[in-house]
Amino acid sequence: MHVSDAPLGAAITQGGQSICSDPAVSARSFAARYVGATVVAVGAHPDDLELGAGGTLAALSAAGVQVVMAICSVPADYDTRVSEAKDSAAILGCELRILMAGGCKRIEDVKNHQLVGLLDGLVREYKPLAVLTHGPTDFHHDHVQIYHGMVATQRLACFDFYSFLPTMCRPVPVPFQPRAYIDVSHTIDTKLRAIAAHKSQFYARGLTFEFYRDIARVNGRMVGVEYAEGLDINKLVFA
Ligand SMILES: [Zn+2]
């Protein structure tokens, strides 16, 4: 079945073989680039990473990549949000770090050089081969600050540097054009389970996050797979 003929939700195959089980395709997967290394994902708040790149993080972890989910601040309900974040990280198979640990804080509670210092520490400790974080077009100022902080950390080490789409509980139109698409057909449900682990955020407030499945479906259609997450590329380093 050709990709364009595939009914919605059907496994996409070429020559009768599933694209995802084709070893030649797997070998050039996003995750294959980072096997044996560490990828660090940095989010301003709990749940940002799941919304922005949960499927990608789960795919990396499933491939054997060490994935660290770093959350910069927990603005409210500290114990609950940390507990939810731990559950979510376990679902995605990732290690969790809270940078401003010990109590509720906002990004703006620290000076910019202190924030960069925290992010520097992360890069020094984990020596990531890739970093995923917010992008500069996000409408949430905290998110943009984390992006700029991670831009600064590039002076310490060379790593691939990606931005995920703007993350939000209620959809707001903001510009974001992916330049890399990660097949998350096998991890989209894991992503949604990880988002659902943030019980205090979505259903409890009458909010839905199913539109993240819709976004992944549209991105998947762009590249001929069932579901994909889009990343913008800030920097790629080749040997
Ligand atoms: Zn956030």
py3Dmol code that shows the C-alpha trace and the ligand (Angstrom):
import py3Dmol

protein = """\
ATOM      1  CA  MET A   1       0.000   0.000   0.000  1.00  0.00           C
ATOM      2  CA  HIS A   2       1.336   3.400  -0.878  1.00  0.00           C
ATOM      3  CA  VAL A   3       1.441   5.962   1.896  1.00  0.00           C
ATOM      4  CA  SER A   4      -1.077   8.234   0.194  1.00  0.00           C
ATOM      5  CA  ASP A   5      -3.506   5.306  -0.145  1.00  0.00           C
ATOM      6  CA  ALA A   6      -3.320   4.305   3.505  1.00  0.00           C
ATOM      7  CA  PRO A   7      -6.578   4.724   5.375  1.00  0.00           C
ATOM      8  CA  LEU A   8      -6.291   6.877   8.461  1.00  0.00           C
ATOM      9  CA  GLY A   9      -4.978   4.820  11.354  1.00  0.00           C
ATOM     10  CA  ALA A  10      -3.755   1.954   9.162  1.00  0.00           C
ATOM     11  CA  ALA A  11      -0.174   0.731   9.394  1.00  0.00           C
ATOM     12  CA  ILE A  12       1.784   2.250   6.561  1.00  0.00           C
ATOM     13  CA  THR A  13       3.702  -0.265   4.501  1.00  0.00           C
ATOM     14  CA  GLN A  14       5.880  -0.300   1.444  1.00  0.00           C
ATOM     15  CA  GLY A  15       6.243  -3.448  -0.606  1.00  0.00           C
ATOM     16  CA  GLY A  16       4.155  -5.305   1.956  1.00  0.00           C
ATOM     17  CA  GLN A  17       6.587  -4.536   4.773  1.00  0.00           C
ATOM     18  CA  SER A  18       5.950  -2.158   7.642  1.00  0.00           C
ATOM     19  CA  ILE A  19       8.244   0.827   7.296  1.00  0.00           C
ATOM     20  CA  CYS A  20       8.990   0.835  11.040  1.00  0.00           C
ATOM     21  CA  SER A  21      10.166  -2.794  11.087  1.00  0.00           C
ATOM     22  CA  ASP A  22      12.482  -2.290   8.131  1.00  0.00           C
ATOM     23  CA  PRO A  23      16.040  -2.529   9.599  1.00  0.00           C
ATOM     24  CA  ALA A  24      17.388  -0.124   6.993  1.00  0.00           C
ATOM     25  CA  VAL A  25      14.883   2.487   8.123  1.00  0.00           C
ATOM     26  CA  SER A  26      15.416   1.773  11.839  1.00  0.00           C
ATOM     27  CA  ALA A  27      19.163   2.243  11.390  1.00  0.00           C
ATOM     28  CA  ARG A  28      18.638   5.824  10.321  1.00  0.00           C
ATOM     29  CA  SER A  29      16.033   6.591  12.942  1.00  0.00           C
ATOM     30  CA  PHE A  30      16.356   9.626  15.175  1.00  0.00           C
ATOM     31  CA  ALA A  31      17.012   7.354  18.163  1.00  0.00           C
ATOM     32  CA  ALA A  32      19.769   5.416  16.383  1.00  0.00           C
ATOM     33  CA  ARG A  33      21.806   8.637  16.235  1.00  0.00           C
ATOM     34  CA  TYR A  34      21.910   8.800  20.051  1.00  0.00           C
ATOM     35  CA  VAL A  35      22.203   5.172  21.170  1.00  0.00           C
ATOM     36  CA  GLY A  36      24.991   4.900  23.762  1.00  0.00           C
ATOM     37  CA  ALA A  37      24.710   8.592  24.580  1.00  0.00           C
ATOM     38  CA  THR A  38      22.618  10.936  26.710  1.00  0.00           C
ATOM     39  CA  VAL A  39      19.849  13.218  25.504  1.00  0.00           C
ATOM     40  CA  VAL A  40      18.668  15.979  27.832  1.00  0.00           C
ATOM     41  CA  ALA A  41      15.221  17.509  27.479  1.00  0.00           C
ATOM     42  CA  VAL A  42      14.662  20.770  29.328  1.00  0.00           C
ATOM     43  CA  GLY A  43      11.218  22.119  30.141  1.00  0.00           C
ATOM     44  CA  ALA A  44      10.215  25.193  32.100  1.00  0.00           C
ATOM     45  CA  HIS A  45       7.458  23.390  34.047  1.00  0.00           C
ATOM     46  CA  PRO A  46       6.111  19.896  34.699  1.00  0.00           C
ATOM     47  CA  ASP A  47       4.223  18.540  31.636  1.00  0.00           C
ATOM     48  CA  ASP A  48       5.920  20.788  29.040  1.00  0.00           C
ATOM     49  CA  LEU A  49       8.232  17.995  27.894  1.00  0.00           C
ATOM     50  CA  GLU A  50       5.446  15.451  27.568  1.00  0.00           C
ATOM     51  CA  LEU A  51       3.337  17.847  25.493  1.00  0.00           C
ATOM     52  CA  GLY A  52       6.205  18.990  23.304  1.00  0.00           C
ATOM     53  CA  ALA A  53       8.218  15.838  22.769  1.00  0.00           C
ATOM     54  CA  GLY A  54       6.801  12.955  24.821  1.00  0.00           C
ATOM     55  CA  GLY A  55       6.622  10.588  21.870  1.00  0.00           C
ATOM     56  CA  THR A  56      10.190  11.364  20.868  1.00  0.00           C
ATOM     57  CA  LEU A  57      11.497  10.940  24.424  1.00  0.00           C
ATOM     58  CA  ALA A  58       9.722   7.583  24.750  1.00  0.00           C
ATOM     59  CA  ALA A  59      11.155   6.451  21.392  1.00  0.00           C
ATOM     60  CA  LEU A  60      14.672   7.456  22.459  1.00  0.00           C
ATOM     61  CA  SER A  61      14.328   5.665  25.781  1.00  0.00           C
ATOM     62  CA  ALA A  62      12.900   2.531  24.134  1.00  0.00           C
ATOM     63  CA  ALA A  63      15.962   2.446  21.867  1.00  0.00           C
ATOM     64  CA  GLY A  64      18.291   2.435  24.881  1.00  0.00           C
ATOM     65  CA  VAL A  65      19.251   6.102  24.933  1.00  0.00           C
ATOM     66  CA  GLN A  66      19.704   7.646  28.386  1.00  0.00           C
ATOM     67  CA  VAL A  67      17.075  10.388  28.476  1.00  0.00           C
ATOM     68  CA  VAL A  68      17.027  13.019  31.211  1.00  0.00           C
ATOM     69  CA  MET A  69      13.896  15.114  31.660  1.00  0.00           C
ATOM     70  CA  ALA A  70      14.926  18.317  33.401  1.00  0.00           C
ATOM     71  CA  ILE A  71      12.149  20.502  34.784  1.00  0.00           C
ATOM     72  CA  CYS A  72      13.303  23.986  35.725  1.00  0.00           C
ATOM     73  CA  SER A  73      10.570  25.072  38.110  1.00  0.00           C
ATOM     74  CA  VAL A  74       7.421  23.907  39.826  1.00  0.00           C
ATOM     75  CA  PRO A  75       5.226  27.016  40.196  1.00  0.00           C
ATOM     76  CA  ALA A  76       2.490  25.548  42.456  1.00  0.00           C
ATOM     77  CA  ASP A  77       1.356  22.426  44.338  1.00  0.00           C
ATOM     78  CA  TYR A  78       4.959  21.267  44.648  1.00  0.00           C
ATOM     79  CA  ASP A  79       4.501  17.784  46.083  1.00  0.00           C
ATOM     80  CA  THR A  80       1.615  16.886  43.779  1.00  0.00           C
ATOM     81  CA  ARG A  81       3.291  18.168  40.646  1.00  0.00           C
ATOM     82  CA  VAL A  82       6.606  16.475  41.450  1.00  0.00           C
ATOM     83  CA  SER A  83       4.814  13.210  42.161  1.00  0.00           C
ATOM     84  CA  GLU A  84       2.931  13.460  38.836  1.00  0.00           C
ATOM     85  CA  ALA A  85       6.166  14.312  37.025  1.00  0.00           C
ATOM     86  CA  LYS A  86       7.834  11.221  38.517  1.00  0.00           C
ATOM     87  CA  ASP A  87       4.964   9.004  37.347  1.00  0.00           C
ATOM     88  CA  SER A  88       5.122  10.552  33.899  1.00  0.00           C
ATOM     89  CA  ALA A  89       8.904  10.171  33.586  1.00  0.00           C
ATOM     90  CA  ALA A  90       8.554   6.497  34.575  1.00  0.00           C
ATOM     91  CA  ILE A  91       5.937   5.996  31.832  1.00  0.00           C
ATOM     92  CA  LEU A  92       8.311   7.520  29.270  1.00  0.00           C
ATOM     93  CA  GLY A  93      11.312   5.573  30.641  1.00  0.00           C
ATOM     94  CA  CYS A  94      13.245   8.738  31.453  1.00  0.00           C
ATOM     95  CA  GLU A  95      15.224  10.065  34.413  1.00  0.00           C
ATOM     96  CA  LEU A  96      13.689  13.101  36.126  1.00  0.00           C
ATOM     97  CA  ARG A  97      15.550  16.151  37.416  1.00  0.00           C
ATOM     98  CA  ILE A  98      13.998  19.201  39.079  1.00  0.00           C
ATOM     99  CA  LEU A  99      16.436  22.107  38.780  1.00  0.00           C
ATOM    100  CA  MET A 100      14.797  24.470  41.274  1.00  0.00           C
ATOM    101  CA  ALA A 101      14.014  21.699  43.733  1.00  0.00           C
ATOM    102  CA  GLY A 102      12.670  21.908  47.268  1.00  0.00           C
ATOM    103  CA  GLY A 103       9.657  24.176  46.874  1.00  0.00           C
ATOM    104  CA  CYS A 104       7.480  26.231  44.541  1.00  0.00           C
ATOM    105  CA  LYS A 105       9.391  28.660  42.380  1.00  0.00           C
ATOM    106  CA  ARG A 106       8.924  30.491  39.118  1.00  0.00           C
ATOM    107  CA  ILE A 107      11.593  31.033  36.495  1.00  0.00           C
ATOM    108  CA  GLU A 108      11.446  34.781  37.183  1.00  0.00           C
ATOM    109  CA  ASP A 109      12.361  34.143  40.827  1.00  0.00           C
ATOM    110  CA  VAL A 110      15.990  33.729  39.774  1.00  0.00           C
ATOM    111  CA  LYS A 111      18.188  36.129  37.881  1.00  0.00           C
ATOM    112  CA  ASN A 112      19.112  35.283  34.348  1.00  0.00           C
ATOM    113  CA  HIS A 113      22.735  34.435  35.167  1.00  0.00           C
ATOM    114  CA  GLN A 114      21.496  32.077  37.899  1.00  0.00           C
ATOM    115  CA  LEU A 115      19.196  30.344  35.448  1.00  0.00           C
ATOM    116  CA  VAL A 116      22.030  29.932  32.957  1.00  0.00           C
ATOM    117  CA  GLY A 117      24.156  28.598  35.833  1.00  0.00           C
ATOM    118  CA  LEU A 118      21.565  25.885  36.530  1.00  0.00           C
ATOM    119  CA  LEU A 119      21.405  24.942  32.863  1.00  0.00           C
ATOM    120  CA  ASP A 120      25.206  25.004  32.600  1.00  0.00           C
ATOM    121  CA  GLY A 121      25.310  22.499  35.448  1.00  0.00           C
ATOM    122  CA  LEU A 122      23.026  20.189  33.523  1.00  0.00           C
ATOM    123  CA  VAL A 123      25.235  20.287  30.434  1.00  0.00           C
ATOM    124  CA  ARG A 124      28.399  19.786  32.505  1.00  0.00           C
ATOM    125  CA  GLU A 125      26.914  16.843  34.406  1.00  0.00           C
ATOM    126  CA  TYR A 126      25.307  14.916  31.567  1.00  0.00           C
ATOM    127  CA  LYS A 127      27.440  15.898  28.544  1.00  0.00           C
ATOM    128  CA  PRO A 128      24.425  15.417  26.255  1.00  0.00           C
ATOM    129  CA  LEU A 129      24.775  14.575  22.607  1.00  0.00           C
ATOM    130  CA  ALA A 130      21.467  16.335  22.051  1.00  0.00           C
ATOM    131  CA  VAL A 131      19.287  18.833  23.883  1.00  0.00           C
ATOM    132  CA  LEU A 132      15.575  19.327  23.278  1.00  0.00           C
ATOM    133  CA  THR A 133      13.873  22.387  24.690  1.00  0.00           C
ATOM    134  CA  HIS A 134      11.337  25.133  24.038  1.00  0.00           C
ATOM    135  CA  GLY A 135      11.661  27.383  21.005  1.00  0.00           C
ATOM    136  CA  PRO A 136      11.897  31.142  20.565  1.00  0.00           C
ATOM    137  CA  THR A 137       8.371  31.539  19.146  1.00  0.00           C
ATOM    138  CA  ASP A 138       6.604  30.232  22.250  1.00  0.00           C
ATOM    139  CA  PHE A 139       4.058  32.660  23.695  1.00  0.00           C
ATOM    140  CA  HIS A 140       4.978  31.780  27.296  1.00  0.00           C
ATOM    141  CA  HIS A 141       7.809  33.984  28.472  1.00  0.00           C
ATOM    142  CA  ASP A 142       9.163  31.333  30.885  1.00  0.00           C
ATOM    143  CA  HIS A 143       9.510  28.919  27.959  1.00  0.00           C
ATOM    144  CA  VAL A 144      11.392  31.455  25.833  1.00  0.00           C
ATOM    145  CA  GLN A 145      13.726  32.169  28.755  1.00  0.00           C
ATOM    146  CA  ILE A 146      14.657  28.500  28.967  1.00  0.00           C
ATOM    147  CA  TYR A 147      15.343  28.464  25.241  1.00  0.00           C
ATOM    148  CA  HIS A 148      17.678  31.470  25.548  1.00  0.00           C
ATOM    149  CA  GLY A 149      19.343  29.912  28.589  1.00  0.00           C
ATOM    150  CA  MET A 150      20.063  26.760  26.601  1.00  0.00           C
ATOM    151  CA  VAL A 151      21.420  28.851  23.718  1.00  0.00           C
ATOM    152  CA  ALA A 152      23.976  30.185  26.211  1.00  0.00           C
ATOM    153  CA  THR A 153      25.018  26.703  27.352  1.00  0.00           C
ATOM    154  CA  GLN A 154      26.287  25.971  23.851  1.00  0.00           C
ATOM    155  CA  ARG A 155      29.501  27.806  24.778  1.00  0.00           C
ATOM    156  CA  LEU A 156      30.367  24.857  27.076  1.00  0.00           C
ATOM    157  CA  ALA A 157      29.888  21.897  24.750  1.00  0.00           C
ATOM    158  CA  CYS A 158      28.864  20.842  21.285  1.00  0.00           C
ATOM    159  CA  PHE A 159      25.505  19.125  21.089  1.00  0.00           C
ATOM    160  CA  ASP A 160      22.637  18.813  18.665  1.00  0.00           C
ATOM    161  CA  PHE A 161      20.080  21.404  19.660  1.00  0.00           C
ATOM    162  CA  TYR A 162      16.376  21.107  18.912  1.00  0.00           C
ATOM    163  CA  SER A 163      13.230  23.011  19.831  1.00  0.00           C
ATOM    164  CA  PHE A 164       9.858  21.355  20.234  1.00  0.00           C
ATOM    165  CA  LEU A 165       6.565  23.009  19.412  1.00  0.00           C
ATOM    166  CA  PRO A 166       5.106  25.615  21.756  1.00  0.00           C
ATOM    167  CA  THR A 167       3.389  23.817  24.622  1.00  0.00           C
ATOM    168  CA  MET A 168       0.105  24.892  26.149  1.00  0.00           C
ATOM    169  CA  CYS A 169      -2.913  23.580  27.979  1.00  0.00           C
ATOM    170  CA  ARG A 170      -5.311  25.565  25.802  1.00  0.00           C
ATOM    171  CA  PRO A 171      -4.447  25.841  22.098  1.00  0.00           C
ATOM    172  CA  VAL A 172      -3.177  29.247  20.959  1.00  0.00           C
ATOM    173  CA  PRO A 173      -1.995  29.890  17.401  1.00  0.00           C
ATOM    174  CA  VAL A 174       1.721  30.678  17.395  1.00  0.00           C
ATOM    175  CA  PRO A 175       4.200  30.189  14.567  1.00  0.00           C
ATOM    176  CA  PHE A 176       6.160  26.938  14.540  1.00  0.00           C
ATOM    177  CA  GLN A 177       7.529  25.190  11.478  1.00  0.00           C
ATOM    178  CA  PRO A 178       9.094  21.793  12.137  1.00  0.00           C
ATOM    179  CA  ARG A 179      12.224  21.021  10.177  1.00  0.00           C
ATOM    180  CA  ALA A 180      12.668  17.489  11.539  1.00  0.00           C
ATOM    181  CA  TYR A 181       9.912  14.913  11.927  1.00  0.00           C
ATOM    182  CA  ILE A 182      10.233  12.000  14.346  1.00  0.00           C
ATOM    183  CA  ASP A 183       8.057   8.934  13.764  1.00  0.00           C
ATOM    184  CA  VAL A 184       6.172   8.425  17.041  1.00  0.00           C
ATOM    185  CA  SER A 185       3.585   5.958  15.723  1.00  0.00           C
ATOM    186  CA  HIS A 186       4.765   3.428  18.306  1.00  0.00           C
ATOM    187  CA  THR A 187       4.904   5.863  21.211  1.00  0.00           C
ATOM    188  CA  ILE A 188       1.949   8.228  20.709  1.00  0.00           C
ATOM    189  CA  ASP A 189      -0.154   6.313  23.234  1.00  0.00           C
ATOM    190  CA  THR A 190       2.722   6.366  25.726  1.00  0.00           C
ATOM    191  CA  LYS A 191       2.950  10.124  25.233  1.00  0.00           C
ATOM    192  CA  LEU A 192      -0.757  10.573  25.958  1.00  0.00           C
ATOM    193  CA  ARG A 193      -0.524   8.341  29.046  1.00  0.00           C
ATOM    194  CA  ALA A 194       2.401  10.435  30.281  1.00  0.00           C
ATOM    195  CA  ILE A 195       0.400  13.641  29.788  1.00  0.00           C
ATOM    196  CA  ALA A 196      -2.550  12.063  31.595  1.00  0.00           C
ATOM    197  CA  ALA A 197      -0.259  11.340  34.559  1.00  0.00           C
ATOM    198  CA  HIS A 198      -0.394  15.086  35.237  1.00  0.00           C
ATOM    199  CA  LYS A 199      -3.796  14.549  36.790  1.00  0.00           C
ATOM    200  CA  SER A 200      -3.979  17.943  38.483  1.00  0.00           C
ATOM    201  CA  GLN A 201      -3.572  19.762  35.166  1.00  0.00           C
ATOM    202  CA  PHE A 202      -5.933  18.526  32.504  1.00  0.00           C
ATOM    203  CA  TYR A 203      -9.000  16.534  33.379  1.00  0.00           C
ATOM    204  CA  ALA A 204      -9.121  18.126  36.819  1.00  0.00           C
ATOM    205  CA  ARG A 205      -9.444  21.545  35.159  1.00  0.00           C
ATOM    206  CA  GLY A 206     -11.816  20.394  32.441  1.00  0.00           C
ATOM    207  CA  LEU A 207      -9.099  20.639  29.793  1.00  0.00           C
ATOM    208  CA  THR A 208      -8.458  18.178  27.011  1.00  0.00           C
ATOM    209  CA  PHE A 209      -5.127  17.314  25.460  1.00  0.00           C
ATOM    210  CA  GLU A 210      -6.384  15.117  22.645  1.00  0.00           C
ATOM    211  CA  PHE A 211      -5.364  17.861  20.226  1.00  0.00           C
ATOM    212  CA  TYR A 212      -1.782  16.722  20.764  1.00  0.00           C
ATOM    213  CA  ARG A 213      -2.780  13.484  19.048  1.00  0.00           C
ATOM    214  CA  ASP A 214      -4.293  15.568  16.248  1.00  0.00           C
ATOM    215  CA  ILE A 215      -1.065  17.553  15.839  1.00  0.00           C
ATOM    216  CA  ALA A 216       0.950  14.319  15.737  1.00  0.00           C
ATOM    217  CA  ARG A 217      -1.428  12.879  13.150  1.00  0.00           C
ATOM    218  CA  VAL A 218      -1.058  15.935  10.909  1.00  0.00           C
ATOM    219  CA  ASN A 219       2.739  15.876  11.298  1.00  0.00           C
ATOM    220  CA  GLY A 220       2.713  12.153  10.531  1.00  0.00           C
ATOM    221  CA  ARG A 221       0.761  12.756   7.340  1.00  0.00           C
ATOM    222  CA  MET A 222       3.418  15.279   6.299  1.00  0.00           C
ATOM    223  CA  VAL A 223       6.067  12.557   6.246  1.00  0.00           C
ATOM    224  CA  GLY A 224       4.130   9.382   5.470  1.00  0.00           C
ATOM    225  CA  VAL A 225       3.826   7.804   8.905  1.00  0.00           C
ATOM    226  CA  GLU A 226       0.851   7.502  11.203  1.00  0.00           C
ATOM    227  CA  TYR A 227       2.044   9.895  13.917  1.00  0.00           C
ATOM    228  CA  ALA A 228       5.050  12.207  14.086  1.00  0.00           C
ATOM    229  CA  GLU A 229       6.400  14.931  16.333  1.00  0.00           C
ATOM    230  CA  GLY A 230       7.978  17.956  14.728  1.00  0.00           C
ATOM    231  CA  LEU A 231      11.167  19.540  15.974  1.00  0.00           C
ATOM    232  CA  ASP A 232      12.874  22.684  14.823  1.00  0.00           C
ATOM    233  CA  ILE A 233      16.628  22.350  14.361  1.00  0.00           C
ATOM    234  CA  ASN A 234      18.774  24.993  15.996  1.00  0.00           C
ATOM    235  CA  LYS A 235      22.053  23.151  15.464  1.00  0.00           C
ATOM    236  CA  LEU A 236      23.230  19.757  14.233  1.00  0.00           C
ATOM    237  CA  VAL A 237      26.786  18.572  14.787  1.00  0.00           C
ATOM    238  CA  PHE A 238      28.272  15.914  12.515  1.00  0.00           C
ATOM    239  CA  ALA A 239      31.452  13.960  13.136  1.00  0.00           C
TER     240      ALA A 239
END
"""
ligand_1 = """\
1
ZN
Zn 5.258 25.543 30.760
"""
view = py3Dmol.view(width=600, height=400)
view.addModel(protein, "pdb")
view.setStyle({"model": 0}, {"cartoon": {"style": "trace"}})
view.addModel(ligand_1, "xyz")
view.setStyle({"model": 1}, {"stick": {}})
view.zoomTo()
view.show()
